[in-house]
Amino acid sequence: MTALPLVVAAPASFGGRLRHCRRLADESQFVFGQRLGVSRQAIVDYEKNRISPRAQWVERVCRTYRIRADWLLLGSGPIKANQP
């Protein structure tokens, strides 16, 4: 049995990091979108980097899921807001 690494590199794109966040929450695109006030199709488009969200929406994602904005936008630092 192979051990999983303790530190996993952040996905390279905003959409990949958003998808990672959604999967950590164990939510479908539909439920994720409902909680954040957008359609399932908007989540699909964000995850595929087809469109870019507004700053206020990114802020809502970070507040709702306790994700750090620098991680979500840039892939730097820890993912969770309560980590040093």
Number of C-alpha atoms within 10 A of each C-alpha: 3 4 5 7 7 5 7 7 8 18 16 10 16 21 22 18 20 23 22 16 21 20 13 10 11 11 14 14 19 16 15 21 18 13 13 15 12 15 16 16 12 18 24 17 15 18 21 16 15 11 13 14 14 8 9 9 13 18 15 15 21 20 13 11 14 15 22 22 20 14 20 27 14 15 19 13 15 17 19 16 16 9 9 6
